Amino acid sequence: METAGGYDLNAHYAAELRQARRTLQDDGADFAVGILEDGVITQSELAELNDHVLQCLGDLGHDTDSITMGELGEISARPPSGASQAESAAWGGTFNQDVKTCSTRDGAQTIWQLASAAEINPDNDGKDARQIIIDCYVKQGLVSESYSIDDYERDSRAGAGPFDAGKRADAGFRQKVEACG
């Protein structure tokens, strides 16, 4: 549930919180474990986590001024100016891989998923958060009505469809995606 203090996971996401802590501890993601220590993910913790991800992307050679991040890890970036279409496509593939690396390194992806789940389904009433997001994507006209959880998972891993960095560079597209959580 989102509160003035952040996303409180203690009541409705206790099992997920325990599992995330164990996984993050096993992965050595101490920063993320610290965020989950009190069971509340605050706005300032999310901002600091996003700063870690941006720093990582910068360390991998990306221009952080060209990267826009939403609170819950939505990332878009502009390819280097003057790049050909082929160079932009190659850059996009590298960027997506680097985002994957940087979002898992400090446990950011786990934190974003927990906060997003608490925002989308605060009572954790058994609805699959992915389906809730897909329903919103359909409503926003981002995907067809036949878009499935399998499609969502495939596109998420591949950086395709609604997860495509090139498409997210468009402010209108990004706004529709961010409206869905």
N, CA and C atoms as a LAMMPS dump frame, in Angstrom:
ITEM: TIMESTEP
0
ITEM: NUMBER OF ATOMS
543
ITEM: BOX BOUNDS ff ff ff
-5.0000000000000000e+02 5.0000000000000000e+02
-5.0000000000000000e+02 5.0000000000000000e+02
-5.0000000000000000e+02 5.0000000000000000e+02
ITEM: ATOMS id mol type element x y z
1 1 1 N 0.852 -1.167 0
2 1 2 C 0 0 0
3 1 3 C 0.9 1.233 0
4 2 1 N 0.547 2.23 -0.833
5 2 2 C 1.321 3.466 -0.86
6 2 3 C 0.794 4.386 0.231
7 3 1 N 1.714 4.877 1.048
8 3 2 C 1.367 5.816 2.118
9 3 3 C 2.209 7.067 1.92
10 4 1 N 2 8.046 2.774
11 4 2 C 2.803 9.274 2.699
12 4 3 C 4.283 8.943 2.896
13 5 1 N 4.573 7.875 3.64
14 5 2 C 5.948 7.492 3.893
15 5 3 C 6.55 6.598 2.829
16 6 1 N 5.75 6.122 1.9
17 6 2 C 6.247 5.234 0.855
18 6 3 C 5.327 4.045 0.663
19 7 1 N 5.891 2.975 0.171
20 7 2 C 5.136 1.739 -0.069
21 7 3 C 5.352 0.805 1.114
22 8 1 N 4.307 0.62 1.914
23 8 2 C 4.396 -0.224 3.1
24 8 3 C 4.031 -1.65 2.7
25 9 1 N 5.002 -2.541 2.789
26 9 2 C 4.834 -3.928 2.36
27 9 3 C 4.516 -4.861 3.523
28 10 1 N 4.543 -4.354 4.752
29 10 2 C 4.45 -5.202 5.932
30 10 3 C 3.14 -5.962 6.052
31 11 1 N 2.025 -5.362 5.706
32 11 2 C 0.729 -6.015 5.909
33 11 3 C 0.381 -6.979 4.772
34 12 1 N 0.273 -6.45 3.557
35 12 2 C -0.253 -7.257 2.453
36 12 3 C 0.812 -7.941 1.603
37 13 1 N 2.057 -7.577 1.795
38 13 2 C 3.141 -8.162 0.999
39 13 3 C 4.217 -8.785 1.882
40 14 1 N 3.832 -9.247 3.054
41 14 2 C 4.808 -9.794 4.007
42 14 3 C 5.564 -10.994 3.439
43 15 1 N 4.875 -11.911 2.787
44 15 2 C 5.533 -13.1 2.224
45 15 3 C 6.504 -12.7 1.11
46 16 1 N 6.066 -11.801 0.247
47 16 2 C 6.915 -11.341 -0.844
48 16 3 C 8.121 -10.577 -0.305
49 17 1 N 7.901 -9.833 0.76
50 17 2 C 8.968 -9.076 1.406
51 17 3 C 10.035 -10.024 1.964
52 18 1 N 9.591 -11.063 2.676
53 18 2 C 10.546 -12.046 3.227
54 18 3 C 11.339 -12.717 2.104
55 19 1 N 10.655 -13.131 1.046
56 19 2 C 11.324 -13.791 -0.08
57 19 3 C 12.328 -12.851 -0.745
58 20 1 N 11.937 -11.604 -0.948
59 20 2 C 12.836 -10.638 -1.582
60 20 3 C 14.077 -10.409 -0.73
61 21 1 N 13.891 -10.289 0.572
62 21 2 C 15.047 -10.103 1.462
63 21 3 C 16.021 -11.277 1.34
64 22 1 N 15.482 -12.507 1.374
65 22 2 C 16.338 -13.703 1.257
66 22 3 C 17.092 -13.701 -0.067
67 23 1 N 16.388 -13.46 -1.153
68 23 2 C 17.007 -13.476 -2.472
69 23 3 C 18.083 -12.398 -2.582
70 24 1 N 17.764 -11.201 -2.125
71 24 2 C 18.725 -10.108 -2.201
72 24 3 C 19.942 -10.366 -1.316
73 25 1 N 19.73 -10.959 -0.137
74 25 2 C 20.856 -11.315 0.726
75 25 3 C 21.735 -12.351 0.034
76 26 1 N 21.095 -13.358 -0.571
77 26 2 C 21.85 -14.386 -1.29
78 26 3 C 22.64 -13.799 -2.457
79 27 1 N 22.081 -12.769 -3.085
80 27 2 C 22.736 -12.12 -4.23
81 27 3 C 23.78 -11.102 -3.802
82 28 1 N 23.87 -10.811 -2.496
83 28 2 C 24.825 -9.828 -2.006
84 28 3 C 24.422 -8.393 -2.289
85 29 1 N 23.132 -8.162 -2.493
86 29 2 C 22.626 -6.814 -2.789
87 29 3 C 22.299 -6.099 -1.475
88 30 1 N 23.342 -5.746 -0.74
89 30 2 C 23.181 -5.172 0.597
90 30 3 C 22.393 -3.86 0.596
91 31 1 N 22.591 -3.041 -0.427
92 31 2 C 21.867 -1.771 -0.486
93 31 3 C 20.362 -2.031 -0.526
94 32 1 N 19.922 -2.953 -1.379
95 32 2 C 18.494 -3.269 -1.491
96 32 3 C 17.972 -3.925 -0.217
97 33 1 N 18.77 -4.778 0.404
98 33 2 C 18.37 -5.398 1.674
99 33 3 C 18.107 -4.304 2.7
100 34 1 N 18.956 -3.287 2.723
101 34 2 C 18.778 -2.171 3.646
102 34 3 C 17.474 -1.41 3.394
103 35 1 N 17.117 -1.26 2.128
104 35 2 C 15.858 -0.588 1.798
105 35 3 C 14.68 -1.36 2.37
106 36 1 N 14.739 -2.678 2.313
107 36 2 C 13.622 -3.513 2.761
108 36 3 C 13.631 -3.802 4.257
109 37 1 N 14.642 -3.333 4.952
110 37 2 C 14.793 -3.65 6.374
111 37 3 C 13.541 -3.341 7.195
112 38 1 N 12.935 -2.182 6.976
113 38 2 C 11.746 -1.811 7.755
114 38 3 C 10.434 -2.165 7.048
115 39 1 N 10.535 -2.749 5.847
116 39 2 C 9.328 -3.148 5.122
117 39 3 C 8.632 -2.011 4.4
118 40 1 N 9.255 -0.836 4.383
119 40 2 C 8.682 0.321 3.693
120 40 3 C 9.714 0.819 2.68
121 41 1 N 9.272 0.986 1.437
122 41 2 C 10.128 1.54 0.396
123 41 3 C 9.73 3.007 0.249
124 42 1 N 10.615 3.908 0.683
125 42 2 C 10.286 5.337 0.664
126 42 3 C 10.658 5.959 -0.684
127 43 1 N 10.108 7.138 -0.925
128 43 2 C 10.415 7.875 -2.15
129 43 3 C 11.906 8.214 -2.201
130 44 1 N 12.48 8.571 -1.075
131 44 2 C 13.909 8.916 -1.063
132 44 3 C 14.767 7.677 -1.331
133 45 1 N 14.346 6.518 -0.827
134 45 2 C 15.086 5.281 -1.118
135 45 3 C 15.005 4.94 -2.602
136 46 1 N 13.825 5.138 -3.199
137 46 2 C 13.695 4.9 -4.635
138 46 3 C 14.588 5.847 -5.425
139 47 1 N 14.627 7.11 -5.011
140 47 2 C 15.472 8.091 -5.704
141 47 3 C 16.948 7.703 -5.591
142 48 1 N 17.363 7.267 -4.406
143 48 2 C 18.753 6.86 -4.223
144 48 3 C 19.069 5.599 -5.036
145 49 1 N 18.137 4.675 -5.085
146 49 2 C 18.311 3.465 -5.881
147 49 3 C 18.45 3.821 -7.356
148 50 1 N 17.598 4.733 -7.827
149 50 2 C 17.683 5.162 -9.22
150 50 3 C 19.018 5.838 -9.499
151 51 1 N 19.533 6.595 -8.524
152 51 2 C 20.849 7.212 -8.683
153 51 3 C 21.932 6.146 -8.841
154 52 1 N 21.82 5.044 -8.1
155 52 2 C 22.774 3.931 -8.229
156 52 3 C 22.73 3.374 -9.65
157 53 1 N 21.522 3.183 -10.17
158 53 2 C 21.374 2.628 -11.523
159 53 3 C 21.955 3.597 -12.552
160 54 1 N 21.646 4.888 -12.412
161 54 2 C 22.199 5.88 -13.339
162 54 3 C 23.723 5.915 -13.268
163 55 1 N 24.274 5.836 -12.063
164 55 2 C 25.731 5.82 -11.902
165 55 3 C 26.326 4.61 -12.62
166 56 1 N 25.697 3.466 -12.47
167 56 2 C 26.148 2.245 -13.13
168 56 3 C 26.129 2.431 -14.648
169 57 1 N 25.042 2.992 -15.173
170 57 2 C 24.95 3.222 -16.623
171 57 3 C 26.028 4.199 -17.084
172 58 1 N 26.28 5.224 -16.281
173 58 2 C 27.357 6.162 -16.595
174 58 3 C 28.712 5.47 -16.596
175 59 1 N 28.927 4.591 -15.607
176 59 2 C 30.184 3.838 -15.534
177 59 3 C 30.378 2.944 -16.75
178 60 1 N 29.266 2.527 -17.366
179 60 2 C 29.344 1.682 -18.563
180 60 3 C 29.43 2.509 -19.847
181 61 1 N 29.55 3.828 -19.694
182 61 2 C 29.794 4.684 -20.839
183 61 3 C 28.59 5.405 -21.424
184 62 1 N 27.441 5.302 -20.78
185 62 2 C 26.25 5.979 -21.296
186 62 3 C 26.18 7.41 -20.784
187 63 1 N 25.665 8.296 -21.631
188 63 2 C 25.474 9.696 -21.269
189 63 3 C 24.246 9.782 -20.368
190 64 1 N 24.465 9.989 -19.084
191 64 2 C 23.336 9.983 -18.142
192 64 3 C 22.401 11.168 -18.354
193 65 1 N 22.864 12.216 -19.033
194 65 2 C 21.98 13.346 -19.344
195 65 3 C 20.925 12.967 -20.374
196 66 1 N 21.169 11.895 -21.126
197 66 2 C 20.203 11.464 -22.141
198 66 3 C 19.228 10.414 -21.599
199 67 1 N 19.361 10.085 -20.311
200 67 2 C 18.543 9.031 -19.7
201 67 3 C 17.493 9.663 -18.785
202 68 1 N 16.266 9.206 -18.939
203 68 2 C 15.178 9.631 -18.071
204 68 3 C 14.698 8.413 -17.301
205 69 1 N 14.535 8.587 -15.988
206 69 2 C 14.06 7.479 -15.155
207 69 3 C 12.806 7.887 -14.406
208 70 1 N 11.826 6.992 -14.424
209 70 2 C 10.651 7.158 -13.595
210 70 3 C 10.942 6.614 -12.208
211 71 1 N 10.102 6.944 -11.286
212 71 2 C 10.309 6.555 -9.886
213 71 3 C 10.465 5.047 -9.705
214 72 1 N 9.702 4.274 -10.469
215 72 2 C 9.715 2.822 -10.294
216 72 3 C 10.529 2.123 -11.373
217 73 1 N 11.572 2.807 -11.854
218 73 2 C 12.53 2.183 -12.746
219 73 3 C 12.217 2.256 -14.223
220 74 1 N 11.204 3.006 -14.622
221 74 2 C 10.941 3.16 -16.047
222 74 3 C 12.102 3.956 -16.617
223 75 1 N 12.745 3.407 -17.629
224 75 2 C 13.945 4.042 -18.166
225 75 3 C 13.767 4.281 -19.66
226 76 1 N 14.108 5.482 -20.082
227 76 2 C 14.18 5.769 -21.511
228 76 3 C 15.44 6.584 -21.747
229 77 1 N 15.953 6.492 -22.961
230 77 2 C 17.173 7.21 -23.296
231 77 3 C 17.178 7.556 -24.773
232 78 1 N 17.889 8.6 -25.074
233 78 2 C 18.073 8.995 -26.468
234 78 3 C 19.388 8.4 -26.958
235 79 1 N 19.368 7.82 -28.16
236 79 2 C 20.633 7.335 -28.723
237 79 3 C 21.573 8.508 -28.989
238 80 1 N 22.843 8.242 -29.136
239 80 2 C 23.791 9.317 -29.418
240 80 3 C 23.368 10.099 -30.662
241 81 1 N 23.503 11.421 -30.61
242 81 2 C 23.101 12.242 -31.753
243 81 3 C 24.007 11.955 -32.952
244 82 1 N 23.399 12.002 -34.109
245 82 2 C 24.134 11.771 -35.345
246 82 3 C 24.34 10.309 -35.688
247 83 1 N 23.816 9.411 -34.859
248 83 2 C 23.985 7.979 -35.118
249 83 3 C 23.069 7.557 -36.266
250 84 1 N 23.574 6.669 -37.104
251 84 2 C 22.745 6.119 -38.177
252 84 3 C 21.7 5.193 -37.564
253 85 1 N 20.763 4.757 -38.397
254 85 2 C 19.729 3.847 -37.894
255 85 3 C 20.349 2.549 -37.383
256 86 1 N 21.328 2.025 -38.096
257 86 2 C 21.995 0.784 -37.671
258 86 3 C 22.762 1.001 -36.366
259 87 1 N 23.445 2.141 -36.268
260 87 2 C 24.178 2.445 -35.034
261 87 3 C 23.224 2.627 -33.862
262 88 1 N 22.093 3.279 -34.116
263 88 2 C 21.088 3.455 -33.054
264 88 3 C 20.534 2.12 -32.594
265 89 1 N 20.293 1.215 -33.544
266 89 2 C 19.772 -0.114 -33.193
267 89 3 C 20.8 -0.876 -32.354
268 90 1 N 22.055 -0.821 -32.758
269 90 2 C 23.112 -1.506 -31.998
270 90 3 C 23.249 -0.883 -30.611
271 91 1 N 23.205 0.443 -30.557
272 91 2 C 23.268 1.132 -29.274
273 91 3 C 22.1 0.698 -28.381
274 92 1 N 20.898 0.604 -28.962
275 92 2 C 19.712 0.202 -28.196
276 92 3 C 19.872 -1.173 -27.572
277 93 1 N 20.433 -2.112 -28.335
278 93 2 C 20.662 -3.452 -27.797
279 93 3 C 21.643 -3.434 -26.643
280 94 1 N 22.723 -2.676 -26.804
281 94 2 C 23.717 -2.545 -25.736
282 94 3 C 23.107 -1.851 -24.523
283 95 1 N 22.357 -0.783 -24.776
284 95 2 C 21.738 -0.044 -23.677
285 95 3 C 20.791 -0.944 -22.884
286 96 1 N 19.943 -1.71 -23.587
287 96 2 C 19.008 -2.604 -22.898
288 96 3 C 19.747 -3.631 -22.048
289 97 1 N 20.837 -4.175 -22.563
290 97 2 C 21.624 -5.139 -21.787
291 97 3 C 22.249 -4.465 -20.568
292 98 1 N 22.744 -3.253 -20.749
293 98 2 C 23.351 -2.525 -19.632
294 98 3 C 22.306 -2.153 -18.574
295 99 1 N 21.097 -1.806 -19.015
296 99 2 C 20.009 -1.534 -18.059
297 99 3 C 19.731 -2.782 -17.24
298 100 1 N 19.692 -3.937 -17.916
299 100 2 C 19.454 -5.197 -17.216
300 100 3 C 20.556 -5.441 -16.181
301 101 1 N 21.787 -5.232 -16.566
302 101 2 C 22.921 -5.414 -15.655
303 101 3 C 22.82 -4.471 -14.456
304 102 1 N 22.58 -3.2 -14.74
305 102 2 C 22.566 -2.191 -13.672
306 102 3 C 21.337 -2.315 -12.772
307 103 1 N 20.232 -2.795 -13.3
308 103 2 C 19.026 -2.891 -12.472
309 103 3 C 19.017 -4.15 -11.61
310 104 1 N 19.862 -5.109 -11.938
311 104 2 C 19.946 -6.298 -11.093
312 104 3 C 21.116 -6.221 -10.111
313 105 1 N 22.145 -5.451 -10.444
314 105 2 C 23.363 -5.396 -9.634
315 105 3 C 23.091 -5.028 -8.179
316 106 1 N 22.348 -3.999 -7.929
317 106 2 C 22.062 -3.555 -6.568
318 106 3 C 20.675 -3.963 -6.092
319 107 1 N 20.001 -4.839 -6.846
320 107 2 C 18.677 -5.29 -6.454
321 107 3 C 17.561 -4.337 -6.839
322 108 1 N 17.86 -3.389 -7.712
323 108 2 C 16.863 -2.382 -8.087
324 108 3 C 15.606 -3.013 -8.674
325 109 1 N 15.783 -3.984 -9.554
326 109 2 C 14.618 -4.593 -10.207
327 109 3 C 13.664 -5.186 -9.174
328 110 1 N 14.188 -5.831 -8.16
329 110 2 C 13.355 -6.424 -7.108
330 110 3 C 12.606 -5.335 -6.338
331 111 1 N 13.297 -4.265 -5.994
332 111 2 C 12.667 -3.166 -5.257
333 111 3 C 11.572 -2.532 -6.11
334 112 1 N 11.877 -2.26 -7.38
335 112 2 C 10.88 -1.656 -8.266
336 112 3 C 9.649 -2.542 -8.406
337 113 1 N 9.876 -3.851 -8.535
338 113 2 C 8.748 -4.777 -8.692
339 113 3 C 7.867 -4.791 -7.446
340 114 1 N 8.471 -4.809 -6.274
341 114 2 C 7.686 -4.791 -5.039
342 114 3 C 6.879 -3.5 -4.909
343 115 1 N 7.529 -2.373 -5.142
344 115 2 C 6.835 -1.093 -5.038
345 115 3 C 5.726 -0.985 -6.08
346 116 1 N 6.009 -1.439 -7.287
347 116 2 C 5.012 -1.396 -8.355
348 116 3 C 3.823 -2.288 -8.02
349 117 1 N 4.1 -3.479 -7.502
350 117 2 C 3.011 -4.387 -7.117
351 117 3 C 2.151 -3.76 -6.028
352 118 1 N 2.796 -3.121 -5.045
353 118 2 C 2.048 -2.48 -3.963
354 118 3 C 1.236 -1.298 -4.476
355 119 1 N 1.747 -0.623 -5.492
356 119 2 C 1.007 0.505 -6.064
357 119 3 C -0.184 0.019 -6.894
358 120 1 N 0.042 -1.008 -7.706
359 120 2 C -0.995 -1.499 -8.611
360 120 3 C -2.062 -2.305 -7.875
361 121 1 N -1.652 -3.101 -6.913
362 121 2 C -2.565 -3.994 -6.205
363 121 3 C -2.274 -3.898 -4.705
364 122 1 N -2.659 -2.772 -4.074
365 122 2 C -2.268 -2.523 -2.674
366 122 3 C -2.724 -3.591 -1.695
367 123 1 N -3.838 -4.249 -1.958
368 123 2 C -4.336 -5.27 -1.036
369 123 3 C -3.771 -6.653 -1.328
370 124 1 N -2.969 -6.768 -2.398
371 124 2 C -2.382 -8.056 -2.785
372 124 3 C -3.457 -9.144 -2.784
373 125 1 N -4.516 -8.876 -3.517
374 125 2 C -5.702 -9.736 -3.494
375 125 3 C -5.659 -10.912 -4.464
376 126 1 N -4.485 -11.257 -4.917
377 126 2 C -4.354 -12.428 -5.776
378 126 3 C -4.361 -12.12 -7.26
379 127 1 N -4.683 -10.904 -7.64
380 127 2 C -4.63 -10.539 -9.049
381 127 3 C -3.172 -10.479 -9.482
382 128 1 N -2.901 -10.998 -10.66
383 128 2 C -1.556 -10.96 -11.208
384 128 3 C -1.263 -9.53 -11.657
385 129 1 N -0.26 -8.915 -11.057
386 129 2 C 0.069 -7.521 -11.369
387 129 3 C 0.407 -7.352 -12.843
388 130 1 N 1.024 -8.373 -13.437
389 130 2 C 1.351 -8.28 -14.861
390 130 3 C 0.09 -8.129 -15.698
391 131 1 N -0.972 -8.866 -15.331
392 131 2 C -2.211 -8.766 -16.097
393 131 3 C -2.855 -7.399 -15.906
394 132 1 N -2.745 -6.841 -14.723
395 132 2 C -3.273 -5.504 -14.476
396 132 3 C -2.547 -4.49 -15.366
397 133 1 N -1.226 -4.636 -15.476
398 133 2 C -0.442 -3.741 -16.33
399 133 3 C -0.815 -3.951 -17.796
400 134 1 N -0.929 -5.194 -18.212
401 134 2 C -1.302 -5.495 -19.599
402 134 3 C -2.66 -4.885 -19.927
403 135 1 N -3.624 -5.019 -19.021
404 135 2 C -4.948 -4.427 -19.246
405 135 3 C -4.833 -2.919 -19.45
406 136 1 N -3.96 -2.288 -18.702
407 136 2 C -3.746 -0.854 -18.858
408 136 3 C -3.075 -0.561 -20.203
409 137 1 N -2.087 -1.361 -20.583
410 137 2 C -1.425 -1.18 -21.879
411 137 3 C -2.444 -1.268 -23.015
412 138 1 N -3.369 -2.234 -22.915
413 138 2 C -4.416 -2.378 -23.936
414 138 3 C -5.268 -1.115 -23.963
415 139 1 N -5.686 -0.663 -22.795
416 139 2 C -6.529 0.537 -22.691
417 139 3 C -5.82 1.768 -23.271
418 140 1 N -4.504 1.849 -23.082
419 140 2 C -3.714 2.969 -23.588
420 140 3 C -3.395 2.829 -25.08
421 141 1 N -3.733 1.673 -25.668
422 141 2 C -3.458 1.45 -27.088
423 141 3 C -2.016 1.078 -27.386
424 142 1 N -1.293 0.606 -26.373
425 142 2 C 0.113 0.249 -26.553
426 142 3 C 0.302 -1.166 -27.084
427 143 1 N -0.646 -2.05 -26.783
428 143 2 C -0.592 -3.443 -27.239
429 143 3 C -2.006 -3.871 -27.648
430 144 1 N -2.079 -4.974 -28.39
431 144 2 C -3.385 -5.479 -28.818
432 144 3 C -4.064 -6.242 -27.683
433 145 1 N -5.351 -6.471 -27.834
434 145 2 C -6.104 -7.202 -26.81
435 145 3 C -5.627 -8.638 -26.649
436 146 1 N -4.936 -9.169 -27.645
437 146 2 C -4.444 -10.544 -27.559
438 146 3 C -3.11 -10.645 -26.813
439 147 1 N -2.554 -9.521 -26.403
440 147 2 C -1.272 -9.493 -25.695
441 147 3 C -1.402 -10.263 -24.388
442 148 1 N -0.489 -11.192 -24.16
443 148 2 C -0.591 -12.103 -23.013
444 148 3 C 0.541 -11.87 -22.011
445 149 1 N 0.433 -12.559 -20.88
446 149 2 C 1.503 -12.512 -19.876
447 149 3 C 2.789 -13.065 -20.476
448 150 1 N 2.693 -14.103 -21.311
449 150 2 C 3.887 -14.629 -21.978
450 150 3 C 4.522 -13.573 -22.877
451 151 1 N 3.684 -12.809 -23.605
452 151 2 C 4.193 -11.722 -24.445
453 151 3 C 4.888 -10.673 -23.58
454 152 1 N 4.251 -10.333 -22.467
455 152 2 C 4.796 -9.347 -21.534
456 152 3 C 6.17 -9.792 -21.032
457 153 1 N 6.278 -11.05 -20.603
458 153 2 C 7.546 -11.577 -20.089
459 153 3 C 8.615 -11.586 -21.183
460 154 1 N 8.255 -12.027 -22.382
461 154 2 C 9.201 -12.071 -23.503
462 154 3 C 9.689 -10.663 -23.824
463 155 1 N 8.761 -9.707 -23.952
464 155 2 C 9.132 -8.338 -24.294
465 155 3 C 9.95 -7.688 -23.188
466 156 1 N 9.624 -7.988 -21.941
467 156 2 C 10.364 -7.439 -20.815
468 156 3 C 11.824 -7.888 -20.866
469 157 1 N 12.047 -9.168 -21.115
470 157 2 C 13.41 -9.708 -21.19
471 157 3 C 14.162 -9.169 -22.399
472 158 1 N 13.47 -8.993 -23.515
473 158 2 C 14.109 -8.595 -24.766
474 158 3 C 14.201 -7.081 -24.946
475 159 1 N 13.543 -6.314 -24.078
476 159 2 C 13.519 -4.866 -24.265
477 159 3 C 12.735 -4.481 -25.507
478 160 1 N 11.657 -5.222 -25.77
479 160 2 C 10.832 -5.007 -26.965
480 160 3 C 9.442 -4.52 -26.553
481 161 1 N 8.586 -4.285 -27.54
482 161 2 C 7.212 -3.873 -27.266
483 161 3 C 7.175 -2.652 -26.368
484 162 1 N 6.371 -2.685 -25.312
485 162 2 C 6.276 -1.521 -24.427
486 162 3 C 7.556 -1.252 -23.635
487 163 1 N 8.527 -2.159 -23.695
488 163 2 C 9.792 -2.009 -22.975
489 163 3 C 10.911 -1.49 -23.879
490 164 1 N 10.594 -1.219 -25.142
491 164 2 C 11.572 -0.783 -26.129
492 164 3 C 12.074 0.628 -25.791
493 165 1 N 13.381 0.754 -25.578
494 165 2 C 13.968 2.048 -25.198
495 165 3 C 13.733 3.101 -26.274
496 166 1 N 13.76 2.704 -27.529
497 166 2 C 13.528 3.65 -28.616
498 166 3 C 12.127 4.226 -28.575
499 167 1 N 11.149 3.365 -28.34
500 167 2 C 9.77 3.84 -28.243
501 167 3 C 9.585 4.72 -27.014
502 168 1 N 10.248 4.351 -25.915
503 168 2 C 10.111 5.119 -24.674
504 168 3 C 10.776 6.487 -24.757
505 169 1 N 11.604 6.699 -25.78
506 169 2 C 12.198 8.014 -25.979
507 169 3 C 11.131 9.026 -26.393
508 170 1 N 10.041 8.523 -26.983
509 170 2 C 8.915 9.381 -27.362
510 170 3 C 8.119 9.723 -26.1
511 171 1 N 7.984 11.008 -25.819
512 171 2 C 7.341 11.455 -24.574
513 171 3 C 5.906 10.962 -24.457
514 172 1 N 5.147 10.955 -25.552
515 172 2 C 3.759 10.493 -25.51
516 172 3 C 3.666 9.016 -25.191
517 173 1 N 4.523 8.22 -25.803
518 173 2 C 4.547 6.786 -25.539
519 173 3 C 4.935 6.535 -24.08
520 174 1 N 5.991 7.217 -23.636
521 174 2 C 6.472 7.04 -22.269
522 174 3 C 5.402 7.408 -21.256
523 175 1 N 4.647 8.47 -21.523
524 175 2 C 3.586 8.897 -20.629
525 175 3 C 2.519 7.813 -20.505
526 176 1 N 2.162 7.171 -21.616
527 176 2 C 1.174 6.101 -21.585
528 176 3 C 1.688 4.913 -20.781
529 177 1 N 2.95 4.547 -20.975
530 177 2 C 3.548 3.429 -20.241
531 177 3 C 3.563 3.749 -18.744
532 178 1 N 4.01 4.959 -18.409
533 178 2 C 4.116 5.336 -16.992
534 178 3 C 2.745 5.411 -16.322
535 179 1 N 1.706 5.69 -17.091
536 179 2 C 0.356 5.719 -16.525
537 179 3 C -0.073 4.327 -16.054
538 180 1 N 0.585 3.319 -16.602
539 180 2 C 0.229 1.941 -16.247
540 180 3 C 1.055 1.381 -15.094
541 181 1 N 1.963 2.166 -14.576
542 181 2 C 2.723 1.725 -13.403
543 181 3 C 4.065 1.239 -13.684
